[in-house]
Amino acid sequence: MKKKVVVGSRASDLALNQTYWVIDRLRENFPQFTYEVVKIRTIGDKILDKTLNKIGGKGLFVKEIEAALLNNEIDMAVHSMKDVPTEMVNDLMIGAITDREDVRDVLISKDGLGLESLRIGARIGTSSLRRAAQLLSYRPDFVIEPIRGNIATRMNKIETMDLDGVILAAAGILRMGWKDKISEYISNNICTPAVGQGALGIQIRKDDDFMKSIVKKLNNSDVEIAVKAERSFMKTLNGGCHVPIGAYAQTQGDRIFMTTVIASPDGKDLIKLQDVCEKENFEALGVKMAKESLKNGGEKILKNIEVGD
């Protein structure tokens, strides 16, 4: 019987915080094992002088970790689900998707002001095209400044770049214990979250029955269904972090509700849909909403983005 579980993680404070949270949940269920963390730097962590869409490709925060899994250097990996490409490496799988933290984006502003109270022409920092596009749709006067780095670095840009505020995921701020720094939780009506935002995925090798048996204890089936619905939307669009798209699904009883968005980078064109279906048809819902979005103008938006790249 295996005695030690080796866990791969990005080396950032947030990633490690999330990884230790998962290990604590595993330890509650399997106290007989020891757990070791291996810190792995990904290309997305190494290249900080370019926006994500300029680095190109998918899986910028997972490739090196997946390689360690395939090489049997680690037994499992903890990812933010929004970083995981919809096309999974053949021999790997997501063995569990955990409870979901708050899915919203948040504003951290210089003077604690909310979005509506920010000055005309306020300079807002974000590394996300999805956030930038939806913010510009809401307030076209905003000036968006691209920022990269870990959460603390991005928050510090308020001072170092003299920004009026930065937009980050609530999940990361809350997991770091920095709730008091949040100026405003941005309504999903203004900013539809990223696919998988707030959820953690545990990736394992498909042929590792032992790891399958232990990580499944951490799976939240309702969150799994919701995130898979969102991912089916993104997969149908063939989108990644370089495309301004968002999706958020929730299960309620036997049904699943989803909101999706495709936006032009300047926020002038925005296709937002809402739909509902039986929970068991979650993947079909994502596909249907993607096709409707493309038909309603999304295809033109995505083509223009490709030409611009």
C-alpha positions as CSV (number, residue, x, y, z in Angstrom):
1,M,0.0,0.0,0.0
2,K,1.3,3.4,-1.0
3,K,2.4,5.5,2.1
4,K,3.3,8.8,0.5
5,V,1.3,11.0,-1.9
6,V,3.3,13.5,-3.9
7,V,1.4,16.6,-4.9
8,G,2.4,19.0,-7.7
9,S,1.6,22.7,-7.5
10,R,2.5,26.0,-9.0
11,A,4.9,27.9,-6.7
12,S,2.8,31.0,-6.1
13,D,1.5,31.7,-2.6
14,L,-2.1,31.3,-3.8
15,A,-1.4,28.0,-5.6
16,L,0.3,26.6,-2.5
17,N,-2.5,27.8,-0.3
18,Q,-5.0,26.0,-2.5
19,T,-2.8,22.9,-2.6
20,Y,-2.4,22.8,1.2
21,W,-6.2,23.2,1.5
22,V,-6.7,20.1,-0.7
23,I,-4.1,18.2,1.3
24,D,-5.9,19.1,4.6
25,R,-9.1,17.6,3.1
26,L,-7.3,14.5,2.0
27,R,-5.6,14.2,5.4
28,E,-9.0,14.3,7.1
29,N,-10.1,11.3,5.1
30,F,-6.7,9.5,4.8
31,P,-4.6,10.3,7.9
32,Q,-2.5,7.2,7.4
33,F,-0.6,8.7,4.4
34,T,2.1,11.4,4.3
35,Y,1.9,14.2,1.8
36,E,4.7,16.0,0.0
37,V,4.4,19.1,-2.2
38,V,6.6,19.6,-5.2
39,K,6.7,23.3,-6.5
40,I,6.7,23.6,-10.2
41,R,7.2,26.8,-12.2
42,T,5.1,27.0,-15.4
43,I,5.7,29.1,-18.5
44,G,2.9,31.4,-17.4
45,D,4.7,32.1,-14.2
46,K,8.1,32.7,-15.9
47,I,7.0,35.2,-18.6
48,L,5.6,38.2,-16.8
49,D,6.4,41.0,-19.3
50,K,3.6,40.0,-21.8
51,T,-0.1,39.6,-21.5
52,L,-1.4,36.0,-21.6
53,N,-2.9,36.3,-25.1
54,K,0.5,37.5,-26.4
55,I,2.4,34.4,-25.0
56,G,0.0,32.2,-27.0
57,G,-1.2,28.7,-26.7
58,K,-3.3,27.0,-24.0
59,G,-2.3,25.4,-20.7
60,L,0.2,28.2,-19.8
61,F,-0.1,27.4,-16.1
62,V,-0.4,23.6,-16.3
63,K,1.9,22.1,-19.0
64,E,5.0,21.6,-16.8
65,I,2.9,20.2,-14.0
66,E,1.2,17.8,-16.5
67,A,4.7,16.7,-17.7
68,A,5.7,15.9,-14.1
69,L,2.5,13.8,-13.7
70,L,3.2,11.9,-17.0
71,N,6.8,11.2,-15.8
72,N,5.6,9.8,-12.5
73,E,7.4,12.6,-10.6
74,I,4.2,13.5,-8.8
75,D,1.0,11.5,-8.0
76,M,-1.5,14.4,-8.4
77,A,-1.7,18.0,-9.2
78,V,-3.9,20.8,-7.9
79,H,-5.1,23.4,-10.5
80,S,-7.4,26.3,-10.6
81,M,-10.0,24.9,-13.0
82,K,-10.0,28.1,-15.0
83,D,-6.3,27.4,-16.0
84,V,-7.1,23.9,-17.3
85,P,-7.4,23.5,-21.1
86,T,-10.6,21.9,-22.3
87,E,-8.5,19.4,-24.3
88,M,-7.0,17.1,-21.7
89,V,-3.7,15.3,-22.3
90,N,-4.6,11.7,-23.2
91,D,-3.2,9.8,-20.2
92,L,-4.5,12.3,-17.7
93,M,-7.9,13.1,-16.1
94,I,-9.5,15.4,-13.6
95,G,-10.2,13.0,-10.7
96,A,-12.2,15.5,-8.6
97,I,-13.5,19.1,-8.7
98,T,-13.8,20.6,-5.2
99,D,-16.3,22.8,-3.4
100,R,-16.4,26.2,-5.2
101,E,-15.3,29.5,-3.6
102,D,-17.1,32.8,-4.5
103,V,-17.1,32.9,-8.4
104,R,-17.3,36.7,-8.7
105,D,-14.6,39.2,-9.7
106,V,-13.7,41.9,-7.2
107,L,-12.5,45.5,-7.4
108,I,-9.7,46.6,-5.1
109,S,-9.5,50.3,-5.4
110,K,-7.2,53.0,-4.2
111,D,-9.7,54.7,-2.0
112,G,-12.1,51.9,-1.4
113,L,-14.5,53.2,-4.0
114,G,-16.9,51.0,-6.0
115,L,-17.0,50.8,-9.8
116,E,-19.8,53.5,-10.1
117,S,-17.9,55.9,-7.9
118,L,-14.6,55.8,-9.8
119,R,-13.6,59.0,-11.6
120,I,-14.2,59.4,-15.3
121,G,-11.2,57.9,-17.2
122,A,-10.2,55.8,-14.2
123,R,-7.2,53.5,-14.8
124,I,-8.0,49.9,-14.1
125,G,-5.5,47.1,-14.0
126,T,-6.4,43.6,-15.2
127,S,-4.6,40.7,-16.9
128,S,-7.9,39.3,-18.3
129,L,-9.4,40.2,-21.7
130,R,-12.7,38.9,-20.4
131,R,-12.7,41.3,-17.5
132,A,-11.5,44.2,-19.6
133,A,-14.1,43.7,-22.3
134,Q,-17.0,43.5,-19.8
135,L,-15.7,46.5,-17.8
136,L,-15.5,48.6,-21.0
137,S,-19.0,47.6,-21.9
138,Y,-20.2,48.8,-18.5
139,R,-18.0,51.9,-18.3
140,P,-16.5,52.8,-21.7
141,D,-14.6,55.7,-20.1
142,F,-12.3,53.3,-18.2
143,V,-8.7,53.0,-19.3
144,I,-7.6,49.4,-19.0
145,E,-3.9,48.8,-18.1
146,P,-2.5,45.2,-18.6
147,I,-0.9,43.8,-15.4
148,R,0.7,40.5,-14.7
149,G,2.2,38.7,-11.7
150,N,0.9,37.0,-8.5
151,I,-2.0,38.5,-6.5
152,A,0.1,40.6,-4.2
153,T,2.2,41.9,-7.2
154,R,-1.0,42.9,-9.0
155,M,-2.5,44.6,-6.0
156,N,0.8,46.6,-5.5
157,K,0.4,47.9,-9.1
158,I,-2.2,50.3,-7.7
159,E,0.7,52.1,-6.1
160,T,3.6,51.4,-8.5
161,M,1.5,52.2,-11.6
162,D,-0.7,54.8,-10.0
163,L,-3.9,52.9,-10.9
164,D,-7.4,53.7,-9.6
165,G,-7.9,50.0,-8.9
166,V,-7.4,46.4,-10.0
167,I,-9.8,43.6,-10.8
168,L,-9.1,40.1,-9.4
169,A,-11.0,36.9,-8.7
170,A,-12.7,36.9,-5.4
171,A,-11.7,33.3,-4.9
172,G,-8.0,34.0,-4.7
173,I,-8.4,37.0,-2.4
174,L,-10.6,35.1,0.0
175,R,-8.3,32.0,-0.1
176,M,-5.4,34.3,0.9
177,G,-7.4,35.7,3.8
178,W,-7.5,39.2,2.3
179,K,-11.3,39.8,2.4
180,D,-10.8,43.2,4.0
181,K,-9.0,44.5,0.9
182,I,-12.0,44.1,-1.3
183,S,-13.7,47.4,-2.3
184,E,-16.6,45.8,-4.2
185,Y,-17.8,42.4,-5.3
186,I,-18.7,42.9,-9.0
187,S,-22.1,41.6,-9.9
188,N,-22.2,38.7,-12.4
189,N,-24.6,40.9,-14.3
190,I,-21.7,43.2,-15.0
191,C,-18.9,40.7,-15.3
192,T,-19.7,37.0,-16.1
193,P,-16.9,34.9,-14.5
194,A,-14.3,32.9,-16.3
195,V,-15.1,29.2,-17.0
196,G,-14.3,27.2,-13.9
197,Q,-13.6,30.3,-11.7
198,G,-13.5,29.5,-8.0
199,A,-13.2,25.7,-8.5
200,L,-10.1,23.6,-7.9
201,G,-9.4,20.5,-10.0
202,I,-7.3,17.5,-9.0
203,Q,-5.5,16.0,-11.9
204,I,-4.3,12.4,-11.9
205,R,-3.1,9.7,-14.3
206,K,-6.0,7.7,-15.8
207,D,-4.3,4.4,-15.0
208,D,-3.8,5.3,-11.3
209,D,-6.7,3.5,-9.6
210,F,-5.3,4.2,-6.1
211,M,-5.3,8.0,-6.7
212,K,-8.7,7.8,-8.3
213,S,-10.1,6.1,-5.1
214,I,-8.8,8.7,-2.7
215,V,-9.3,12.0,-4.6
216,K,-13.0,11.1,-5.4
217,K,-13.7,11.8,-1.7
218,L,-13.1,15.5,-2.5
219,N,-15.4,15.7,-5.5
220,N,-18.5,18.0,-5.3
221,S,-20.8,16.5,-7.9
222,D,-22.9,19.7,-8.4
223,V,-19.8,21.8,-8.9
224,E,-18.4,19.2,-11.3
225,I,-21.6,19.3,-13.4
226,A,-21.6,23.1,-13.4
227,V,-17.9,23.4,-14.4
228,K,-18.3,20.8,-17.1
229,A,-21.2,22.7,-18.5
230,E,-19.1,25.8,-18.6
231,R,-16.2,23.9,-20.2
232,S,-18.4,22.5,-22.9
233,F,-19.3,26.0,-23.8
234,M,-15.6,27.0,-24.0
235,K,-14.6,23.8,-25.9
236,T,-17.2,24.4,-28.5
237,L,-15.9,27.9,-29.1
238,N,-12.3,26.6,-29.0
239,G,-11.6,29.5,-26.6
240,G,-8.9,30.0,-24.0
241,C,-7.5,32.8,-21.9
242,H,-6.8,34.8,-25.0
243,V,-10.5,35.2,-25.8
244,P,-13.0,37.4,-24.0
245,I,-15.5,34.7,-23.0
246,G,-17.1,33.8,-19.8
247,A,-19.6,31.3,-18.5
248,Y,-21.2,30.6,-15.1
249,A,-23.5,27.6,-14.4
250,Q,-25.3,26.7,-11.2
251,T,-27.4,23.6,-10.3
252,Q,-30.7,24.0,-8.6
253,G,-32.5,20.8,-7.8
254,D,-32.7,18.8,-11.1
255,R,-31.9,21.7,-13.3
256,I,-28.9,23.7,-14.3
257,F,-28.9,27.4,-15.1
258,M,-26.1,29.0,-17.2
259,T,-25.1,32.5,-18.2
260,T,-22.5,33.0,-21.0
261,V,-20.8,35.9,-22.7
262,I,-18.7,36.6,-25.7
263,A,-17.3,40.1,-26.0
264,S,-15.2,42.2,-28.4
265,P,-12.0,43.4,-26.6
266,D,-13.3,47.0,-26.6
267,G,-16.6,45.9,-25.0
268,K,-18.7,47.5,-27.8
269,D,-20.1,44.1,-29.0
270,L,-21.3,41.8,-26.2
271,I,-23.4,38.6,-26.7
272,K,-24.8,37.5,-23.4
273,L,-27.2,34.5,-23.1
274,Q,-29.0,32.7,-20.3
275,D,-30.5,29.3,-20.5
276,V,-31.7,26.3,-18.4
277,C,-32.1,22.6,-18.9
278,E,-32.3,19.3,-17.0
279,K,-29.1,18.7,-15.0
280,E,-28.3,15.5,-16.8
281,N,-28.0,17.5,-20.1
282,F,-25.3,19.8,-18.8
283,E,-22.8,19.3,-21.6
284,A,-25.5,19.7,-24.3
285,L,-26.4,23.0,-22.7
286,G,-22.9,24.4,-23.1
287,V,-22.7,23.2,-26.7
288,K,-26.2,24.8,-27.5
289,M,-25.3,28.1,-25.9
290,A,-22.0,28.3,-27.7
291,K,-23.7,27.6,-31.1
292,E,-26.3,30.2,-30.3
293,S,-23.7,32.7,-29.3
294,L,-21.8,32.2,-32.6
295,K,-25.0,32.6,-34.6
296,N,-25.9,35.8,-32.8
297,G,-22.6,37.6,-33.7
298,G,-20.0,35.7,-31.7
299,E,-18.4,34.1,-34.8
300,K,-17.7,37.6,-36.2
301,I,-16.2,38.8,-32.8
302,L,-13.9,35.7,-32.6
303,K,-12.8,36.1,-36.2
304,N,-11.9,39.7,-35.7
305,I,-9.9,38.8,-32.6
306,E,-8.0,36.2,-34.6
307,V,-7.2,38.7,-37.3
308,G,-6.1,41.2,-34.7
309,D,-3.7,38.7,-33.2
